[in-house]
Amino acid sequence: AAVSSVLSLCSVLLHQANLKADSTTKPLLQRCQDLVRIIDEYPAKELHLIFPWLVESVFGSLDGIIAGWNLRLLHARSSDYNIVMNFLNPNGPMMKLVYKLQAEEYKYEIPVNYLPGPVKACIQQGVLPDCPLFHNKLQFPLSGLLTVNLALNPFEFFMFNFAYCLITPKVSFSTDSAYFVLVDTYLQYFLPTEGSVPPSPFSDSRGSVTAPSPRPSTGYGVHSPSLLKHHIFHQPSVNADPAAQEIWRSETLLQMFVEIWLHHYSLEMYQKLQSPQVKVREQKMRPLFSPPCSGTLHTYQEPFTPTEEHVLVVRLLVKHLHAFSNSLKPEQLTSSPSAHSHTHTSPLEEFKRVVVQRFVQQKLYLFLQHCFSHWPLDASFRAVLETWLSYVQPWRYTREKTNPQPDQNRTSFVQENLLIYTKLFQVFLNRAIRTDLVNAKNALMVFRVSKVFAQLNLAEMIQKGEQLFLEPEHVLHHRQPRGYLTPSQGGSYLSSRQRVVTDMVFRVKSHVYALEGQDCQYKQMFGTELRGAVMKLIQIIAQARQTAKRISDHSSEVASNSSFLSWFGLGSSDLNNTFTSGEPDESGECLRKTHEFLDKALENLCQIFKLNQGQLTQLMSNLDSSQDDGNCKQLPDCIHGENGLMLTDLGRRQIINGLRRFDIQYQGDPELQPIRSYENALLVRLLYRISSLVNERFGEQMNALCSRPDFLGRLGRHYLTDPKSTIKLRQSPMSQRTLERKRHPRLSLRGLASYRTMVLLLLFYMVGAFLSFGPGSSTLLIVAGGFLYGLMMTLIGEKLKTH
C-alpha cells in the first residue's frame, strides 16, 4: 500500500509538472481537454495536490504576480471565451473537481494577510470577525512564526480565489467580460429566483458552515455580530433537512462575495465600529492570539480605493439579491409568526427572507460611505451612484412588474435602511455642491438622485422613519426586554411576521445604532440644516443653468465669427480668450441636456422638500444674474494669505460653475507656443529651425543694430523684437514679486506657417501671374511692400511719440 501511494504521488507530481509545462506551449482548448481527462480519471486524494495550482493558474495568484487566464480581459469576441465559460460554469469540469474534493476532508490554507483590512485587523488583535465564514478555520502559528492562515474547504477556497480576482491589481474590464458573466452565472445558479439550488453530485455532510456558540445579547445598538448569535442553519430541525445540506453553498458564495468585495473601509471607521464590549474582549484575548506589537495602527493597512469595475460587480450583486429576496413565495409573506415557523419553511425560503438585511446591509453601507467620501469629483462616480440607487429601490427587481409591492413592505424596508437613504443623501448633497453641474454627466447624476427620492410617498416614508428614531428614549426602555428580532438578526422588508412586539421604534433605533454606534449624532434629512444645504444646491443649479446659457451664446458667437473672412484678419484667431466651461466636449447638445436635467432636478427637489413656487422664485431672484454677467470677467473671490491670493469656498464654486475665472495668458517663449489649429505643424517646426540658426549665427549683430538710438535702430527693433518686448507677469499665489523679462532681438518666421498667411501669399502670386509677373518678381514686390510697410510704421510711430 505504501509503494502504491508513493507511485500514485509520483504520477500526480509528474502530471502536475506536465500541466505546468503545457500551460506555456499548448493552446487553451487542449489544456482544458487534458484537465477534464485528469479530473475524470484520478481519485480525489491525487487531485488534491493539483487543486491549489490549478486554481492559481485560472484566477491568478493572490499577490497579482501570476495573471492566470485573465478573466477580466476575456470578452465574448475572443476564441477562448466559450472554452473558459464551459470549463468554469457551475456544472463544468472545474466545479466537478471542487465537489469531488469536497466529499473528502481536504483543507487549503489562505494567509490572513490577503483578507480585507477590517477582518485582518480583527484576527490579528484576537477578536473573532463578525462573519462565521472565518470561524473554526484559523490556523494559529507555531512559536516563532507570525503568519496566521485560514483553512478552507475546496468550495470555499475556490470561491475565495474567484472573488479575490476582482480586487487584485489592476486591470480594467467591462460588463461583457468573462468574469462579469461568471459572477452573474454563479449568482443565478446558487441564489436562484425560481426553483431550488441543484444538488451537488457528491453527498457532503461536512460542507455546511458551522455556527459558533451564541453569545448573550447586549441589547440594541451594540455592534455585536448578529451572525454569531443567530445563524439561520444553527437549528437542529433544519440540520435534519437534506435541503439544508445544499443551501450552505449559497450562503458560502454570498459570504465570500460580501466579505471580499464589501468589507473595506477606513481606519477611522474601523475604530468607530469597535464597541466597548468588543474592546474588552480584545484586551482579554490579545495575549492568547495576538502576535507581538499588533495593534490597530500596526495591523490595519487599508488604503482601499475600489475601481469602477469593482463597483459595477457590486451593483450586479445588489440587483440580484433584491430579485432573489423578492422571489419569496407569497404564502410566506402572510404566514403568522410562530416560534417554530422555521420547521414549516424551507431553508432557501428562509434564506431569501433574511439575505439582504443580515448579510449585506451593514457592509454595503460602509462600502458606499467610503466610496462617497473618497471618489473623485468626476463622472465615474455614476457607477457608485447607481449602486446606491439600486439598493434603495428593491421594488424595481420583482418578477411582477405590473404588480408592485404594497406600501407596507416599502415602508418597512425604508425604516430598516433609514441611514442608507438619509446619511448617504447628505453625503451626496455635499458632493453635488462641489461638482461642475454645467457638465451634462454631472447634471444627470443630480437628476437621477432627485428622481428616485421624488417617487410616490418615499419622502413621507423617510420622514416617518426619522420621527420614529427621534421618539424619546424613555418610551423605548420599557419595551426593550421583550426580545424583538433586530434587522441584523433577520428582519426583512418582505416579512410581515414579528416576534413578540411589532415595535417600529425599536426597529429603526436598532438599525441606526447598529450602523453608527450608540453615540451617533443623527442629522435629519428634513431638518433645518439639511434644508439650507438643499437651498444652496438649488442656487448652484440655477447658476449652472445661467452659465450653460452663457456658454451656448458665446459658442454661437464664436461660430459665427469663425468664417472664411477670419482668415483675412476680420475675425479673431486668439484662442487664449475663448470662454470654456472646463470640459472640452461641451457641445450644444450637451448644454441642451444640461438644461433639461437641471430643470427636472429643480422640480423634483421642490417636490421632495415641499418648496412652493413662491419660495423658488424668491430664491432665484436672489441670484442677481445681471451682476453675474458683469462679473464673469472678474477674478474669483479670493483672500490675501501669507503666500498670496487664496480661493475662498465661494471662489471655488464660482470657478466650478463658470461664473468667474482667472485671466490665464501664455507667458513663455512665443516661438514655443503649442501649435494652433490654424497653423501647419510641419512648417512651424521647419521655420523654427531656420530662424533659430539665423538667430544663433547673427545674434550679436542684431543686438547691436537694435541698440542704436537712430532711425536704423528703430527700424531694426520693429522687425526683430516683439512689440510687447517687456512682459509683466501676473502675481503668483506663491510670490508677491512682480517680474519683468526683456526679450533679445531675433528673427521670427512663425507667422509664415499660418494658413491665413499662406492663402494671402497665394492670392498675391495669382494676381502677379494675372499681371504677367513671374514668381521672382512677385517675391521682390512682396518683400519691398513689407519693407515699405515697416518703414512707414516706424515713421508714424516716431511722429506719434513726438506729439
Secondary structure, 3 states (H helix, E strand, C coil): CHHHHHHHHHHHHHHHHHHHHHCCCCCHHHHHHHHHHHHHHCCHHHHHHHHHHHHHHHHCCCCCCCCCCCCCCCECCCCCHHHHHHHHCCCCHHHHHHHHHHCCCCCEEEEHHHCCHHHHHHHHCCCCCCCHHHCCCEECCCCCCCCCEEEECHHHHHHHHHHHCCCCCCCCCCCCEHHHHHHHHHHHHHCCCCCCCCCCCCCCCCCCCCCCCCCCCCCCCCCCCHHHHCCCCCCHHHHCCCCHHHHHHHHHHHHHHHHHHHCCCCHHHHHHHCCHHHHHHHHHHHHHHCCCCCCHHHHCCCCCCCCHHHHHHHHHHHHHHHHHHHCCCHHHHCCCCCCCHHHHCCHHHHHHHHHHHHHHHHHHHHHHHHHHHHCCCCHHHHHHHHHHHHHCCHHHCCCCCCCCCCHHHHHHHHHHCHHHHHHHHHHHHHHHHCCCCCCHHHHHHHHHHHHHHCCCCHHHHHHHHHHHHCCCHHHHHCCHHHCCCCHHHCCCCCCCCCCCCCCHHHHHHHHHHHHHCCCCCCCCCCCHHHHHHHHHHHHHHHHHHHHHHHHHHHHHHHHHHCCHHHHHCCCCCCCCCCCCCCCCCCCHHHHHHHHHHHHHHHHHHHHHCCCCHHHHHHHHHCCCHHHHHHHCCCCCCEEEECCEEEECHHHHHHHHCCCCCCCCCCCCCHHHCCCCCCECHHHHHHHHHHHHHHHHHHHHHHHHHHCCCCHHHHHHHHHHCCCCCEEECCCCCCCCCCCEEECCCCCCCHHHHEHHHHHHHHHHHHHHHHCCCCHHHHHHHHHHHHHHHHHHHHHHHHHHHHC
